[in-house]
């Protein structure tokens, strides 16, 4: 019987056999974290990687950090129309067979890209794939393990109905084939909070994701995070988040029962998060 090469053996012996992966990082004034994000991508040592940072004109030390990676990271810094626009701009520039985006305060975990490549190579008809994702704080310490376990439980179900009730797929740990952009179009730039959820629902309408039962990424939760209860509520962002999510669910299902279950679940989660973020 012919022995199948591992992903690591492929990387060492025949890097040209591995699919090209493009990672896009949208950035704006995340100088505190962006070096860690970049290092988490480059340290993958994936031999067929394209990494693009789309900076929206940062005024902190972000550009100094990006300049230190010139030649290793493609980056531009210019005014844009927000995070979703920056992601779409990067996706249009990308040349990879597989694409994903990683926010400027999140991390890829070691070996993730080889695992992702192997899954797409072993599943040539797969449109997208997703794995598990940790939640970390400012100092890279894992937090909210209960929420991670909850999402992991639903990840194993591969249920489209459950996905309409709750967004159990973690954006930093999700990858899709570049040709999906031709079939489904870009991310919706009218959305500023749930553009990933909307796009993943569009992908799910085509086919369910391949589930990778390993941790691929870490999502950072901190006081300046876009969707934390502390900062979002002060800026009216939480209301906008819920408004966008309601609209996305409504345009993806006509089931009043699923929408009702979604509303109940969402209100429960908002209450839980508000308790966790008190003080």
Secondary structure, 3 states (H helix, E strand, C coil): CCCCCCHHHHHHHCHHHCCCEEEEEEECCCCCCHHHHHHHHHCCCCCCEEEEEEECCCCCCHHHHHHCCECCEEEEECCCCCHHHHHHHHHHHCCCCEEEECCCCCEECCCHHHHHHHHHHHCCCCCEEEEEEEEECCCCCECCHHHHHHHHHHHCCCCHHHHHHCCCCCHHHEEEECCHHHHHCCCCCCCCCCHHHHHHHHHHHHCCCEEEEEEEEEEECCCCCCCCHHHHHHCCHHHHHHHHHHHHHHCCCCCHHHHHHHHHHHHHHHHHHHHHCCC
